[in-house]
Amino acid sequence: MMINRRQIALGFAGLAAAPALAQAGFAPRAAIAPLDARPGRLMRISVCLRPFRAAGPRIAAERLAGRLVIHHYGHGGSGWSLGWGSAAAAVPLALQAGAKAVAVVGAGAIGLTTAITAQRMGLAVTIYAQDRFPDVRSARATGTWTPHSRIAMDGAVDAGFAARWEAMARRSWAVHQAYLGRAGTPVAFMDRYMLSDAPPQRRPKDAVPLPGGGTDTFVNYEERIADISPRSETLGPGAHPFAVAHARRGSMMTFNVAQLAATLEQEFLAAGGRFVPITLASPADFARIPERVIFNCTGYGARALMRDDSIIPVRGQIGWLPPQPELTYGLYYRDINMVPRPDGIVVQDVGASEAVGFNDADEAPDPAAAAAAVAVIAGLYRA
Ligand SMILES: Cc1cc2nc3c(=O)[nH]c(=O)nc-3n(C[C@H](O)[C@H](O)[C@H](O)COP(=O)(O)OP(=O)(O)OC[C@H]3O[C@@H](n4cnc5c(N)ncnc54)[C@H](O)[C@@H]3O)c2cc1C
């Protein structure tokens, strides 16, 4: 059965489930509109490389080309989530050096949050960058709260990393909430359905083959912040409209990346910030920047700029469907993640294993894989 306009107008079969939900003690939902996942509706395919470091993000100061360069890169699959908390750890390094005016190289998620955090701490800030939104890699992110996504590896982190990560995550969670309810809805919460044919299981920790040989596993510190994350609930048969045996519903924080980037750029400019286009070819090029203290927020670009092989690309692809304002929930089914955003609907195959995309620097889109991911979700609405 294909989805038609009338169904979209009326809402999905979930309408009929509202009384059952209420009886079961769950908050009823007014309507669960279907995703229009008919073939041929993909409007673009984006590919992005997560700037992953096994030891976690690099936050360290170094004297280079007559400047104090504070490296702030390598946030893996968590840059949007952790930016504020990570900046709160990096910016004090400039204050300790007595800086009054600083440069930030990079205008992605990390560059913008670092620049605004520095402004809030009283510093004058100029951002130097090769690209700005929408041409930065951060523009191609899913846009959800994922502070534990591919952030480090168990065998490579130091003893204090878990506590530092927790502090970053808690700080970020708090700052993101200051963007809820703002014009254009840069940050929002929405329902998320976790759907499965078999009883849900925790994703296993996969052994990931390392470029230099051997294997390691990604850290997962989710439990450390369980107290701040909204709880999910199991939905019984009839309490949801999806043709699956198992369903849970949670609440997820989403970043409307196009609007969030615009909001942050405006905030930076309103506080006296300036953007200057620049491309740095090597560390010696930091001398081209007049400020004596420089934050290096170049993300995956740091691999070439700093000749830093500790940055490992983790490829991720998203197929984008046209926005459907009536779609007010996300879902996860058979390794496919669907997140409706005002700037497009994310359909992303996250892969059966955490090793998928690891050490893969291919940024060419794979249209067949994107269409296959949409077809999986389309199947949910056919029963
Ligand atoms: C498919 C996918 C989905 C993701 N989803 C999420 C998500 O839902 N939530 C989440 O928290 N994270 C997510 N991430 C991770 C997140 O996108 C990254 O962690 C984040 O984008 C990194 O931001 P950044 O500012 O460090 O890098 P970038 O966005 O790459 O910005 C780097 C900046 O530095 C500049 N630059 C680089 N090199 C130079 C140079 N030599 N000279 C001058 N300027 C330079 C660039 O022009 C750019 O302005 C996802 C990643 C992928 C691949």
The ligand as an ORCA input file, in Angstrom:
! r2SCAN-3c Opt
* xyz 0 1
  C      27.197     11.596      8.744
  C      27.559     12.337     10.002
  C      26.569     12.638     10.924
  C      26.885     13.312     12.094
  N      25.886     13.582     12.981
  C      26.168     14.198     14.138
  C      25.132     14.460     15.081
  O      23.975     14.133     14.861
  N      25.475     15.047     16.258
  C      26.756     15.402     16.545
  O      27.006     15.911     17.634
  N      27.754     15.207     15.645
  C      27.496     14.619     14.463
  N      28.485     14.376     13.559
  C      29.844     14.813     13.875
  C      30.027     16.276     13.607
  O      29.500     16.578     12.334
  C      31.518     16.637     13.685
  O      32.035     16.234     14.924
  C      31.672     18.135     13.536
  O      31.114     18.543     12.301
  C      33.114     18.578     13.587
  O      33.083     19.990     13.487
  P      34.371     20.833     13.263
  O      33.987     22.258     13.466
  O      35.502     20.276     14.078
  O      34.796     20.560     11.728
  P      34.270     21.163     10.354
  O      32.812     21.325     10.303
  O      34.918     20.319      9.305
  O      34.889     22.621     10.303
  C      36.259     22.833     10.046
  C      36.498     24.287      9.728
  O      37.906     24.487      9.575
  C      38.171     25.062      8.292
  N      39.467     24.564      7.834
  C      39.865     23.271      7.748
  N      41.134     23.216      7.296
  C      41.530     24.502      7.085
  C      42.732     25.096      6.625
  N      43.788     24.358      6.261
  N      42.789     26.455      6.532
  C      41.724     27.211      6.870
  N      40.558     26.704      7.329
  C      40.465     25.360      7.431
  C      37.009     24.601      7.428
  O      36.880     25.449      6.288
  C      35.857     24.742      8.419
  O      35.470     26.097      8.501
  C      28.210     13.718     12.364
  C      29.204     13.442     11.424
  C      28.884     12.743     10.258
  C      29.974     12.440      9.274
*
